[in-house]
Amino acid sequence: MASEGPNRSPRWRVAILDDHERSRAALRAAIWAASGEVVGEAVRCADAVALVRRGTPDVAVCAVGLPDGDGVEVARQLIETGCPVVLFTSHTRQDLVDRARSAGVMSYLLKPLRAAELAPVLDLAVARFSETRDLRRSLEERKIIERAKGRLMARYQLSEDDAFRRLRRAAMDSRRPMVDIAKALLVSESVASDVPTH
């Protein structure tokens, strides 16, 4: 793919964790060919989290077998830092698939790498991870709004609809998201309840 000028941003920024030089070279070549950028490489589990924190990649490609530990466990740690992980493996055993799924791994690439598979797998992993994160955030926000609504209902003897309307009106009047209004209400309620009454 032709470069779109010096200021174009890469398709994805990728961290590579694999102890085999030939595998890393194949990944590098496929990433660059698909207009991606390699932000760093590591060969040991011990270096993985630091690599991701330093390079802030959009996605990490992580081998399963590493000299100092388990790639699936490293994948779990990287996912907890907010980085989606694609496993790079020659194995497709069911126990590995199950462990990877419970760790939150987004997808797989099989060794030896077929370069044509890389771009769709990384695109899908980045998109799925983002959707999952957005869904989790949306659920958390909904819980906060429900708690604030409950406090309004209890304090002012409002119906659920009236409490929701008050929150929505306050959000519109202040031009802020409803979840921000709900958080502020919950904070002010907790501060008010901590004040001793004389």
C-alpha positions in Angstrom: 0.0 0.0 0.0 1.4 3.4 -0.9 2.4 5.8 1.8 -0.1 8.7 2.1 2.6 11.2 3.1 4.8 11.7 6.1 1.9 12.7 8.4 -0.3 9.7 7.8 -1.1 7.7 11.0 -0.5 4.0 11.0 -3.4 1.6 10.6 -2.5 0.2 14.0 0.4 0.4 16.4 1.5 -3.1 17.3 3.7 -4.6 20.0 5.2 -8.0 19.3 6.0 -10.5 22.0 7.7 -13.6 20.6 11.1 -15.2 21.2 11.6 -16.6 17.6 13.3 -14.1 15.4 11.8 -15.6 12.2 8.3 -15.2 13.6 9.0 -11.6 14.6 10.4 -10.8 11.2 7.4 -12.3 9.5 5.1 -10.2 11.7 7.1 -7.0 11.2 7.0 -7.4 7.4 3.2 -8.1 7.4 2.4 -5.2 9.7 4.5 -2.8 7.6 2.9 -4.1 4.4 -0.5 -3.4 5.8 0.4 0.2 6.7 0.9 -0.7 10.4 3.7 0.3 12.7 5.7 -1.8 15.2 6.1 0.1 18.4 8.3 -2.5 20.1 9.3 -6.1 20.5 10.0 -8.3 23.5 11.1 -11.9 23.8 10.2 -12.6 27.4 7.1 -12.5 29.5 8.9 -10.4 32.0 9.2 -7.5 29.5 5.7 -7.6 28.1 3.9 -5.2 30.4 6.7 -2.6 30.3 6.7 -2.9 26.5 3.0 -2.2 26.2 3.1 0.7 28.8 6.0 2.3 27.0 4.8 1.8 23.4 1.0 2.3 24.0 0.1 0.0 21.1 -3.4 -0.5 19.7 -2.9 -4.2 19.8 -0.3 -6.7 20.9 0.6 -10.0 19.1 1.7 -12.5 21.7 3.3 -16.0 21.2 1.9 -18.7 23.5 5.1 -20.4 24.3 7.7 -18.1 25.7 11.0 -19.0 27.4 10.1 -17.6 30.8 6.4 -18.3 31.1 2.9 -18.7 29.6 1.8 -16.4 26.8 -1.8 -16.7 27.8 -1.1 -15.4 31.3 0.9 -12.5 29.8 -2.1 -11.9 27.5 -4.4 -11.6 30.5 -2.0 -9.0 32.1 -1.8 -7.0 28.9 -5.6 -7.0 28.5 -5.9 -5.7 32.1 -3.7 -2.7 31.1 -6.2 -1.9 28.3 -4.4 -3.5 25.3 -6.2 -6.0 23.1 -4.2 -9.2 22.4 -4.0 -11.5 19.5 -2.3 -14.9 20.2 0.3 -16.1 17.8 0.4 -19.9 18.0 0.9 -23.1 16.1 -1.5 -24.9 18.5 -5.3 -24.9 18.3 -6.0 -27.3 21.2 -9.3 -26.8 22.9 -7.8 -26.2 26.4 -5.7 -23.4 24.9 -8.7 -21.9 23.2 -10.7 -22.1 26.5 -7.9 -20.5 28.5 -7.4 -17.7 25.9 -11.1 -16.9 25.9 -11.3 -16.7 29.7 -8.2 -14.4 29.6 -10.0 -12.0 27.2 -7.9 -12.8 24.1 -9.6 -11.2 21.0 -8.3 -13.4 18.2 -5.6 -15.8 16.9 -3.0 -15.9 14.2 -1.6 -19.3 13.3 2.1 -20.1 12.8 3.6 -20.0 10.2 2.1 -16.6 9.5 0.1 -16.1 6.3 0.5 -12.4 5.7 -2.9 -12.0 4.1 -4.6 -13.1 7.4 -2.9 -10.4 9.6 -4.8 -7.3 8.7 -8.4 -8.7 9.1 -7.4 -10.4 12.4 -5.9 -7.2 13.8 -8.7 -5.0 12.6 -11.3 -7.4 14.2 -9.4 -7.6 17.5 -9.1 -3.8 17.8 -12.7 -3.3 16.9 -14.0 -6.0 19.2 -11.9 -4.8 22.1 -13.2 -1.3 21.7 -16.8 -2.5 21.5 -16.4 -4.6 24.6 -14.8 -1.6 26.5 -17.6 0.7 25.3 -20.3 -1.8 26.4 -18.7 -2.2 29.8 -18.5 1.6 30.2 -22.1 2.0 29.1 -23.3 -0.6 31.7 -21.3 1.2 34.4 -22.8 4.5 33.5 -26.3 3.0 33.5 -25.7 1.7 37.0 -24.6 5.1 38.2 -27.6 6.8 36.7 -29.9 4.2 38.3 -28.3 4.8 41.7 -28.7 8.6 41.4 -32.3 8.1 40.2 -33.0 5.9 43.3 -31.6 8.6 45.6 -33.8 11.3 44.0 -36.8 9.0 44.4 -36.1 8.3 48.0 -35.3 11.9 49.0 -38.1 13.7 47.2 -40.7 10.9 46.9 -40.6 11.0 43.1 -41.7 8.4 40.6 -39.0 6.8 38.6 -40.0 8.8 35.5 -39.9 12.1 37.4 -36.5 11.3 38.9 -35.2 10.5 35.4 -36.6 13.7 34.0 -34.9 15.7 36.7 -31.6 14.2 35.9 -32.1 14.7 32.1 -33.1 18.3 32.6 -30.1 19.0 34.8 -27.8 17.4 32.1 -29.4 19.5 29.3 -29.3 22.7 31.3 -25.6 22.2 32.2 -24.8 20.7 28.8 -23.1 17.8 30.5 -23.6 14.1 30.1 -26.3 12.6 32.4 -23.7 10.3 34.0 -21.7 13.3 35.1 -24.8 14.8 36.8 -25.6 11.4 38.4 -22.0 11.2 39.7 -22.1 14.7 41.1 -25.5 14.0 42.8 -24.1 10.8 44.4 -21.0 12.6 45.6 -23.0 15.5 47.1 -25.3 12.9 48.8 -22.4 11.1 50.3 -20.8 14.4 51.5 -24.1 15.5 53.0 -24.6 12.2 54.8 -21.0 12.5 56.3 -21.8 15.9 57.8 -22.6 15.5 61.5 -25.9 17.0 62.6 -26.0 19.0 65.8 
